Amino acid sequence: MIGLVHHLKIYACTQPTDMRKGFDGLSGIVAHLLAEDPLSGLLFLFLFLFHNPTRDRMKILYWDRDGLAIW
């Protein structure tokens, strides 16, 4: 279970992102495109857009106390 605090910031990457990206690729986007620290404990939301809107997906990158997590 994840306990989210009420003052948690969520950053969204507005550019469509490749669904195959993992920890390193998404961390690079956070560092370069969003100019934030991926290890800051903030939530970073990435949208993966397809031509069919029913298939659109998202990933969330988050620094948990012992490492990065992707939801």
mmCIF file as gemmi writes it, N, C-alpha and C atoms, coordinates in Angstrom:
data_model
loop_
_atom_site.group_PDB
_atom_site.id
_atom_site.type_symbol
_atom_site.label_atom_id
_atom_site.label_alt_id
_atom_site.label_comp_id
_atom_site.label_asym_id
_atom_site.label_entity_id
_atom_site.label_seq_id
_atom_site.pdbx_PDB_ins_code
_atom_site.Cartn_x
_atom_site.Cartn_y
_atom_site.Cartn_z
_atom_site.occupancy
_atom_site.B_iso_or_equiv
_atom_site.pdbx_formal_charge
_atom_site.auth_seq_id
_atom_site.auth_asym_id
_atom_site.pdbx_PDB_model_num
ATOM 1 N N . MET Axp A 1 ? 0.842 -1.18 0 1 0 ? 1 A 1
ATOM 2 C CA . MET Axp A 1 ? 0 0 0 1 0 ? 1 A 1
ATOM 3 C C . MET Axp A 1 ? 0.887 1.244 0 1 0 ? 1 A 1
ATOM 4 N N . ILE Axp A 2 ? 0.503 2.207 -0.773 1 0 ? 2 A 1
ATOM 5 C CA . ILE Axp A 2 ? 1.259 3.441 -0.895 1 0 ? 2 A 1
ATOM 6 C C . ILE Axp A 2 ? 0.517 4.536 -0.153 1 0 ? 2 A 1
ATOM 7 N N . GLY Axp A 3 ? 1.16 5.14 0.807 1 0 ? 3 A 1
ATOM 8 C CA . GLY Axp A 3 ? 0.551 6.255 1.527 1 0 ? 3 A 1
ATOM 9 C C . GLY Axp A 3 ? 0.98 7.568 0.904 1 0 ? 3 A 1
ATOM 10 N N . LEU Axp A 4 ? 0.099 8.217 0.206 1 0 ? 4 A 1
ATOM 11 C CA . LEU Axp A 4 ? 0.412 9.492 -0.427 1 0 ? 4 A 1
ATOM 12 C C . LEU Axp A 4 ? 0.056 10.628 0.512 1 0 ? 4 A 1
ATOM 13 N N . VAL Axp A 5 ? 0.907 11.607 0.56 1 0 ? 5 A 1
ATOM 14 C CA . VAL Axp A 5 ? 0.664 12.761 1.41 1 0 ? 5 A 1
ATOM 15 C C . VAL Axp A 5 ? -0.113 13.816 0.641 1 0 ? 5 A 1
ATOM 16 N N . HIS Axp A 6 ? -0.775 14.699 1.343 1 0 ? 6 A 1
ATOM 17 C CA . HIS Axp A 6 ? -1.648 15.677 0.68 1 0 ? 6 A 1
ATOM 18 C C . HIS Axp A 6 ? -0.88 16.76 -0.071 1 0 ? 6 A 1
ATOM 19 N N . HIS Axp A 7 ? 0.385 16.947 0.207 1 0 ? 7 A 1
ATOM 20 C CA . HIS Axp A 7 ? 1.157 17.99 -0.472 1 0 ? 7 A 1
ATOM 21 C C . HIS Axp A 7 ? 2.091 17.423 -1.546 1 0 ? 7 A 1
ATOM 22 N N . LEU Axp A 8 ? 1.843 16.214 -1.996 1 0 ? 8 A 1
ATOM 23 C CA . LEU Axp A 8 ? 2.669 15.567 -3.008 1 0 ? 8 A 1
ATOM 24 C C . LEU Axp A 8 ? 2.464 16.237 -4.362 1 0 ? 8 A 1
ATOM 25 N N . LYS Axp A 9 ? 3.556 16.561 -5.034 1 0 ? 9 A 1
ATOM 26 C CA . LYS Axp A 9 ? 3.483 17.175 -6.359 1 0 ? 9 A 1
ATOM 27 C C . LYS Axp A 9 ? 3.524 16.088 -7.422 1 0 ? 9 A 1
ATOM 28 N N . ILE Axp A 10 ? 2.747 16.288 -8.463 1 0 ? 10 A 1
ATOM 29 C CA . ILE Axp A 10 ? 2.709 15.371 -9.59 1 0 ? 10 A 1
ATOM 30 C C . ILE Axp A 10 ? 3.074 16.159 -10.85 1 0 ? 10 A 1
ATOM 31 N N . TYR Axp A 11 ? 4.097 15.696 -11.543 1 0 ? 11 A 1
ATOM 32 C CA . TYR Axp A 11 ? 4.518 16.328 -12.79 1 0 ? 11 A 1
ATOM 33 C C . TYR Axp A 11 ? 4.091 15.437 -13.946 1 0 ? 11 A 1
ATOM 34 N N . ALA Axp A 12 ? 3.58 16.043 -14.99 1 0 ? 12 A 1
ATOM 35 C CA . ALA Axp A 12 ? 3.143 15.296 -16.169 1 0 ? 12 A 1
ATOM 36 C C . ALA Axp A 12 ? 3.99 15.7 -17.365 1 0 ? 12 A 1
ATOM 37 N N . CYS Axp A 13 ? 4.51 14.714 -18.049 1 0 ? 13 A 1
ATOM 38 C CA . CYS Axp A 13 ? 5.216 14.947 -19.294 1 0 ? 13 A 1
ATOM 39 C C . CYS Axp A 13 ? 4.158 15.048 -20.387 1 0 ? 13 A 1
ATOM 40 N N . THR Axp A 14 ? 4.069 16.187 -21.033 1 0 ? 14 A 1
ATOM 41 C CA . THR Axp A 14 ? 2.998 16.432 -21.997 1 0 ? 14 A 1
ATOM 42 C C . THR Axp A 14 ? 3.296 15.867 -23.378 1 0 ? 14 A 1
ATOM 43 N N . GLN Axp A 15 ? 4.523 15.444 -23.616 1 0 ? 15 A 1
ATOM 44 C CA . GLN Axp A 15 ? 4.867 14.863 -24.902 1 0 ? 15 A 1
ATOM 45 C C . GLN Axp A 15 ? 4.636 13.353 -24.857 1 0 ? 15 A 1
ATOM 46 N N . PRO Axp A 16 ? 4.085 12.768 -25.913 1 0 ? 16 A 1
ATOM 47 C CA . PRO Axp A 16 ? 3.92 11.308 -25.937 1 0 ? 16 A 1
ATOM 48 C C . PRO Axp A 16 ? 5.278 10.626 -25.763 1 0 ? 16 A 1
ATOM 49 N N . THR Axp A 17 ? 5.301 9.548 -25.004 1 0 ? 17 A 1
ATOM 50 C CA . THR Axp A 17 ? 6.533 8.863 -24.65 1 0 ? 17 A 1
ATOM 51 C C . THR Axp A 17 ? 6.472 7.41 -25.125 1 0 ? 17 A 1
ATOM 52 N N . ASP Axp A 18 ? 7.611 6.873 -25.479 1 0 ? 18 A 1
ATOM 53 C CA . ASP Axp A 18 ? 7.707 5.489 -25.941 1 0 ? 18 A 1
ATOM 54 C C . ASP Axp A 18 ? 7.389 4.534 -24.785 1 0 ? 18 A 1
ATOM 55 N N . MET Axp A 19 ? 6.443 3.63 -24.982 1 0 ? 19 A 1
ATOM 56 C CA . MET Axp A 19 ? 6.001 2.693 -23.946 1 0 ? 19 A 1
ATOM 57 C C . MET Axp A 19 ? 7.113 1.737 -23.507 1 0 ? 19 A 1
ATOM 58 N N . ARG Axp A 20 ? 8.132 1.556 -24.325 1 0 ? 20 A 1
ATOM 59 C CA . ARG Axp A 20 ? 9.208 0.615 -23.995 1 0 ? 20 A 1
ATOM 60 C C . ARG Axp A 20 ? 10.225 1.181 -23.021 1 0 ? 20 A 1
ATOM 61 N N . LYS Axp A 21 ? 10.158 2.472 -22.721 1 0 ? 21 A 1
ATOM 62 C CA . LYS Axp A 21 ? 11.126 3.084 -21.812 1 0 ? 21 A 1
ATOM 63 C C . LYS Axp A 21 ? 10.969 2.519 -20.404 1 0 ? 21 A 1
ATOM 64 N N . GLY Axp A 22 ? 12.107 2.295 -19.76 1 0 ? 22 A 1
ATOM 65 C CA . GLY Axp A 22 ? 12.129 1.784 -18.392 1 0 ? 22 A 1
ATOM 66 C C . GLY Axp A 22 ? 12.646 2.841 -17.442 1 0 ? 22 A 1
ATOM 67 N N . PHE Axp A 23 ? 13.281 2.387 -16.375 1 0 ? 23 A 1
ATOM 68 C CA . PHE Axp A 23 ? 13.762 3.292 -15.337 1 0 ? 23 A 1
ATOM 69 C C . PHE Axp A 23 ? 14.744 4.326 -15.876 1 0 ? 23 A 1
ATOM 70 N N . ASP Axp A 24 ? 15.735 3.884 -16.642 1 0 ? 24 A 1
ATOM 71 C CA . ASP Axp A 24 ? 16.753 4.803 -17.147 1 0 ? 24 A 1
ATOM 72 C C . ASP Axp A 24 ? 16.178 5.814 -18.136 1 0 ? 24 A 1
ATOM 73 N N . GLY Axp A 25 ? 15.362 5.342 -19.057 1 0 ? 25 A 1
ATOM 74 C CA . GLY Axp A 25 ? 14.783 6.244 -20.057 1 0 ? 25 A 1
ATOM 75 C C . GLY Axp A 25 ? 13.85 7.273 -19.452 1 0 ? 25 A 1
ATOM 76 N N . LEU Axp A 26 ? 12.984 6.836 -18.545 1 0 ? 26 A 1
ATOM 77 C CA . LEU Axp A 26 ? 12.058 7.774 -17.906 1 0 ? 26 A 1
ATOM 78 C C . LEU Axp A 26 ? 12.786 8.728 -16.968 1 0 ? 26 A 1
ATOM 79 N N . SER Axp A 27 ? 13.825 8.237 -16.274 1 0 ? 27 A 1
ATOM 80 C CA . SER Axp A 27 ? 14.622 9.117 -15.411 1 0 ? 27 A 1
ATOM 81 C C . SER Axp A 27 ? 15.324 10.189 -16.239 1 0 ? 27 A 1
ATOM 82 N N . GLY Axp A 28 ? 15.789 9.814 -17.426 1 0 ? 28 A 1
ATOM 83 C CA . GLY Axp A 28 ? 16.418 10.786 -18.321 1 0 ? 28 A 1
ATOM 84 C C . GLY Axp A 28 ? 15.452 11.863 -18.768 1 0 ? 28 A 1
ATOM 85 N N . ILE Axp A 29 ? 14.22 11.482 -19.048 1 0 ? 29 A 1
ATOM 86 C CA . ILE Axp A 29 ? 13.211 12.472 -19.429 1 0 ? 29 A 1
ATOM 87 C C . ILE Axp A 29 ? 12.939 13.418 -18.269 1 0 ? 29 A 1
ATOM 88 N N . VAL Axp A 30 ? 12.835 12.869 -17.074 1 0 ? 30 A 1
ATOM 89 C CA . VAL Axp A 30 ? 12.596 13.709 -15.889 1 0 ? 30 A 1
ATOM 90 C C . VAL Axp A 30 ? 13.735 14.711 -15.716 1 0 ? 30 A 1
ATOM 91 N N . ALA Axp A 31 ? 14.966 14.239 -15.835 1 0 ? 31 A 1
ATOM 92 C CA . ALA Axp A 31 ? 16.121 15.108 -15.609 1 0 ? 31 A 1
ATOM 93 C C . ALA Axp A 31 ? 16.275 16.171 -16.692 1 0 ? 31 A 1
ATOM 94 N N . HIS Axp A 32 ? 16.102 15.787 -17.956 1 0 ? 32 A 1
ATOM 95 C CA . HIS Axp A 32 ? 16.382 16.725 -19.049 1 0 ? 32 A 1
ATOM 96 C C . HIS Axp A 32 ? 15.172 17.526 -19.496 1 0 ? 32 A 1
ATOM 97 N N . LEU Axp A 33 ? 14.038 16.876 -19.662 1 0 ? 33 A 1
ATOM 98 C CA . LEU Axp A 33 ? 12.861 17.555 -20.19 1 0 ? 33 A 1
ATOM 99 C C . LEU Axp A 33 ? 12.107 18.323 -19.113 1 0 ? 33 A 1
ATOM 100 N N . LEU Axp A 34 ? 11.938 17.7 -17.951 1 0 ? 34 A 1
ATOM 101 C CA . LEU Axp A 34 ? 11.195 18.343 -16.862 1 0 ? 34 A 1
ATOM 102 C C . LEU Axp A 34 ? 12.104 19.112 -15.904 1 0 ? 34 A 1
ATOM 103 N N . ALA Axp A 35 ? 13.421 18.938 -16.023 1 0 ? 35 A 1
ATOM 104 C CA . ALA Axp A 35 ? 14.41 19.607 -15.174 1 0 ? 35 A 1
ATOM 105 C C . ALA Axp A 35 ? 14.133 19.379 -13.689 1 0 ? 35 A 1
ATOM 106 N N . GLU Axp A 36 ? 13.836 18.139 -13.336 1 0 ? 36 A 1
ATOM 107 C CA . GLU Axp A 36 ? 13.592 17.753 -11.947 1 0 ? 36 A 1
ATOM 108 C C . GLU Axp A 36 ? 14.474 16.559 -11.601 1 0 ? 36 A 1
ATOM 109 N N . ASP Axp A 37 ? 14.63 16.303 -10.311 1 0 ? 37 A 1
ATOM 110 C CA . ASP Axp A 37 ? 15.406 15.168 -9.834 1 0 ? 37 A 1
ATOM 111 C C . ASP Axp A 37 ? 14.494 13.952 -9.718 1 0 ? 37 A 1
ATOM 112 N N . PRO Axp A 38 ? 14.769 12.865 -10.462 1 0 ? 38 A 1
ATOM 113 C CA . PRO Axp A 38 ? 13.909 11.684 -10.385 1 0 ? 38 A 1
ATOM 114 C C . PRO Axp A 38 ? 13.92 11.022 -9.007 1 0 ? 38 A 1
ATOM 115 N N . LEU Axp A 39 ? 14.903 11.336 -8.175 1 0 ? 39 A 1
ATOM 116 C CA . LEU Axp A 39 ? 15.007 10.74 -6.843 1 0 ? 39 A 1
ATOM 117 C C . LEU Axp A 39 ? 14.415 11.647 -5.765 1 0 ? 39 A 1
ATOM 118 N N . SER Axp A 40 ? 13.607 12.611 -6.162 1 0 ? 40 A 1
ATOM 119 C CA . SER Axp A 40 ? 13.073 13.602 -5.229 1 0 ? 40 A 1
ATOM 120 C C . SER Axp A 40 ? 11.853 13.117 -4.453 1 0 ? 40 A 1
ATOM 121 N N . GLY Axp A 41 ? 11.243 12.011 -4.861 1 0 ? 41 A 1
ATOM 122 C CA . GLY Axp A 41 ? 10.039 11.53 -4.19 1 0 ? 41 A 1
ATOM 123 C C . GLY Axp A 41 ? 8.758 12.064 -4.803 1 0 ? 41 A 1
ATOM 124 N N . LEU Axp A 42 ? 8.872 12.828 -5.894 1 0 ? 42 A 1
ATOM 125 C CA . LEU Axp A 42 ? 7.695 13.345 -6.59 1 0 ? 42 A 1
ATOM 126 C C . LEU Axp A 42 ? 7.166 12.278 -7.543 1 0 ? 42 A 1
ATOM 127 N N . LEU Axp A 43 ? 5.931 12.424 -7.973 1 0 ? 43 A 1
ATOM 128 C CA . LEU Axp A 43 ? 5.356 11.519 -8.968 1 0 ? 43 A 1
ATOM 129 C C . LEU Axp A 43 ? 5.524 12.129 -10.352 1 0 ? 43 A 1
ATOM 130 N N . PHE Axp A 44 ? 5.975 11.324 -11.298 1 0 ? 44 A 1
ATOM 131 C CA . PHE Axp A 44 ? 6.15 11.776 -12.675 1 0 ? 44 A 1
ATOM 132 C C . PHE Axp A 44 ? 5.267 10.907 -13.563 1 0 ? 44 A 1
ATOM 133 N N . LEU Axp A 45 ? 4.334 11.546 -14.246 1 0 ? 45 A 1
ATOM 134 C CA . LEU Axp A 45 ? 3.341 10.875 -15.064 1 0 ? 45 A 1
ATOM 135 C C . LEU Axp A 45 ? 3.736 10.978 -16.534 1 0 ? 45 A 1
ATOM 136 N N . PHE Axp A 46 ? 3.71 9.849 -17.23 1 0 ? 46 A 1
ATOM 137 C CA . PHE Axp A 46 ? 4.04 9.788 -18.65 1 0 ? 46 A 1
ATOM 138 C C . PHE Axp A 46 ? 2.868 9.178 -19.4 1 0 ? 46 A 1
ATOM 139 N N . LEU Axp A 47 ? 2.445 9.852 -20.469 1 0 ? 47 A 1
ATOM 140 C CA . LEU Axp A 47 ? 1.334 9.364 -21.284 1 0 ? 47 A 1
ATOM 141 C C . LEU Axp A 47 ? 1.878 8.678 -22.529 1 0 ? 47 A 1
ATOM 142 N N . PHE Axp A 48 ? 1.265 7.565 -22.872 1 0 ? 48 A 1
ATOM 143 C CA . PHE Axp A 48 ? 1.622 6.81 -24.059 1 0 ? 48 A 1
ATOM 144 C C . PHE Axp A 48 ? 0.395 6.802 -24.959 1 0 ? 48 A 1
ATOM 145 N N . LEU Axp A 49 ? 0.426 7.618 -26.002 1 0 ? 49 A 1
ATOM 146 C CA . LEU Axp A 49 ? -0.738 7.803 -26.856 1 0 ? 49 A 1
ATOM 147 C C . LEU Axp A 49 ? -0.66 6.908 -28.087 1 0 ? 49 A 1
ATOM 148 N N . PHE Axp A 50 ? -1.763 6.273 -28.383 1 0 ? 50 A 1
ATOM 149 C CA . PHE Axp A 50 ? -1.888 5.444 -29.576 1 0 ? 50 A 1
ATOM 150 C C . PHE Axp A 50 ? -2.909 6.1 -30.506 1 0 ? 50 A 1
ATOM 151 N N . HIS Axp A 51 ? -3.023 5.584 -31.713 1 0 ? 51 A 1
ATOM 152 C CA . HIS Axp A 51 ? -4.015 6.118 -32.652 1 0 ? 51 A 1
ATOM 153 C C . HIS Axp A 51 ? -5.429 5.796 -32.191 1 0 ? 51 A 1
ATOM 154 N N . ASN Axp A 52 ? -5.587 4.735 -31.435 1 0 ? 52 A 1
ATOM 155 C CA . ASN Axp A 52 ? -6.885 4.32 -30.912 1 0 ? 52 A 1
ATOM 156 C C . ASN Axp A 52 ? -6.992 4.799 -29.457 1 0 ? 52 A 1
ATOM 157 N N . PRO Axp A 53 ? -7.867 5.762 -29.13 1 0 ? 53 A 1
ATOM 158 C CA . PRO Axp A 53 ? -7.944 6.308 -27.773 1 0 ? 53 A 1
ATOM 159 C C . PRO Axp A 53 ? -8.257 5.278 -26.693 1 0 ? 53 A 1
ATOM 160 N N . THR Axp A 54 ? -8.848 4.145 -27.047 1 0 ? 54 A 1
ATOM 161 C CA . THR Axp A 54 ? -9.15 3.14 -26.028 1 0 ? 54 A 1
ATOM 162 C C . THR Axp A 54 ? -7.893 2.396 -25.579 1 0 ? 54 A 1
ATOM 163 N N . ARG Axp A 55 ? -6.782 2.572 -26.297 1 0 ? 55 A 1
ATOM 164 C CA . ARG Axp A 55 ? -5.527 1.896 -25.949 1 0 ? 55 A 1
ATOM 165 C C . ARG Axp A 55 ? -4.531 2.815 -25.265 1 0 ? 55 A 1
ATOM 166 N N . ASP Axp A 56 ? -4.853 4.081 -25.043 1 0 ? 56 A 1
ATOM 167 C CA . ASP Axp A 56 ? -3.929 5.008 -24.405 1 0 ? 56 A 1
ATOM 168 C C . ASP Axp A 56 ? -3.549 4.491 -23.02 1 0 ? 56 A 1
ATOM 169 N N . ARG Axp A 57 ? -2.295 4.64 -22.664 1 0 ? 57 A 1
ATOM 170 C CA . ARG Axp A 57 ? -1.777 4.148 -21.398 1 0 ? 57 A 1
ATOM 171 C C . ARG Axp A 57 ? -0.966 5.234 -20.71 1 0 ? 57 A 1
ATOM 172 N N . MET Axp A 58 ? -0.607 4.962 -19.45 1 0 ? 58 A 1
ATOM 173 C CA . MET Axp A 58 ? 0.28 5.866 -18.739 1 0 ? 58 A 1
ATOM 174 C C . MET Axp A 58 ? 1.188 5.056 -17.826 1 0 ? 58 A 1
ATOM 175 N N . LYS Axp A 59 ? 2.328 5.652 -17.494 1 0 ? 59 A 1
ATOM 176 C CA . LYS Axp A 59 ? 3.248 5.099 -16.51 1 0 ? 59 A 1
ATOM 177 C C . LYS Axp A 59 ? 3.53 6.197 -15.498 1 0 ? 59 A 1
ATOM 178 N N . ILE Axp A 60 ? 3.761 5.785 -14.275 1 0 ? 60 A 1
ATOM 179 C CA . ILE Axp A 60 ? 4.128 6.726 -13.22 1 0 ? 60 A 1
ATOM 180 C C . ILE Axp A 60 ? 5.465 6.281 -12.659 1 0 ? 60 A 1
ATOM 181 N N . LEU Axp A 61 ? 6.42 7.209 -12.631 1 0 ? 61 A 1
ATOM 182 C CA . LEU Axp A 61 ? 7.739 6.956 -12.068 1 0 ? 61 A 1
ATOM 183 C C . LEU Axp A 61 ? 7.787 7.594 -10.697 1 0 ? 61 A 1
ATOM 184 N N . TYR Axp A 62 ? 8.263 6.845 -9.712 1 0 ? 62 A 1
ATOM 185 C CA . TYR Axp A 62 ? 8.261 7.327 -8.333 1 0 ? 62 A 1
ATOM 186 C C . TYR Axp A 62 ? 9.47 6.766 -7.602 1 0 ? 62 A 1
ATOM 187 N N . TRP Axp A 63 ? 10.124 7.599 -6.809 1 0 ? 63 A 1
ATOM 188 C CA . TRP Axp A 63 ? 11.222 7.146 -5.974 1 0 ? 63 A 1
ATOM 189 C C . TRP Axp A 63 ? 10.646 6.692 -4.641 1 0 ? 63 A 1
ATOM 190 N N . ASP Axp A 64 ? 10.658 5.398 -4.417 1 0 ? 64 A 1
ATOM 191 C CA . ASP Axp A 64 ? 10.271 4.847 -3.13 1 0 ? 64 A 1
ATOM 192 C C . ASP Axp A 64 ? 11.522 4.812 -2.27 1 0 ? 64 A 1
ATOM 193 N N . ARG Axp A 65 ? 11.409 4.648 -1.021 1 0 ? 65 A 1
ATOM 194 C CA . ARG Axp A 65 ? 12.543 4.762 -0.095 1 0 ? 65 A 1
ATOM 195 C C . ARG Axp A 65 ? 13.756 3.913 -0.478 1 0 ? 65 A 1
ATOM 196 N N . ASP Axp A 66 ? 13.556 2.853 -1.214 1 0 ? 66 A 1
ATOM 197 C CA . ASP Axp A 66 ? 14.686 1.98 -1.534 1 0 ? 66 A 1
ATOM 198 C C . ASP Axp A 66 ? 14.952 1.833 -3.027 1 0 ? 66 A 1
ATOM 199 N N . GLY Axp A 67 ? 14.303 2.616 -3.861 1 0 ? 67 A 1
ATOM 200 C CA . GLY Axp A 67 ? 14.56 2.558 -5.298 1 0 ? 67 A 1
ATOM 201 C C . GLY Axp A 67 ? 13.422 3.121 -6.118 1 0 ? 67 A 1
ATOM 202 N N . LEU Axp A 68 ? 13.647 3.179 -7.416 1 0 ? 68 A 1
ATOM 203 C CA . LEU Axp A 68 ? 12.617 3.68 -8.318 1 0 ? 68 A 1
ATOM 204 C C . LEU Axp A 68 ? 11.533 2.623 -8.534 1 0 ? 68 A 1
ATOM 205 N N . ALA Axp A 69 ? 10.32 3.091 -8.676 1 0 ? 69 A 1
ATOM 206 C CA . ALA Axp A 69 ? 9.193 2.21 -8.959 1 0 ? 69 A 1
ATOM 207 C C . ALA Axp A 69 ? 8.444 2.761 -10.158 1 0 ? 69 A 1
ATOM 208 N N . ILE Axp A 70 ? 7.944 1.866 -10.996 1 0 ? 70 A 1
ATOM 209 C CA . ILE Axp A 70 ? 7.11 2.249 -12.145 1 0 ? 70 A 1
ATOM 210 C C . ILE Axp A 70 ? 5.759 1.582 -11.971 1 0 ? 70 A 1
ATOM 211 N N . TRP Axp A 71 ? 4.716 2.391 -12.039 1 0 ? 71 A 1
ATOM 212 C CA . TRP Axp A 71 ? 3.346 1.856 -12.006 1 0 ? 71 A 1
ATOM 213 C C . TRP Axp A 71 ? 2.731 2.03 -13.355 1 0 ? 71 A 1
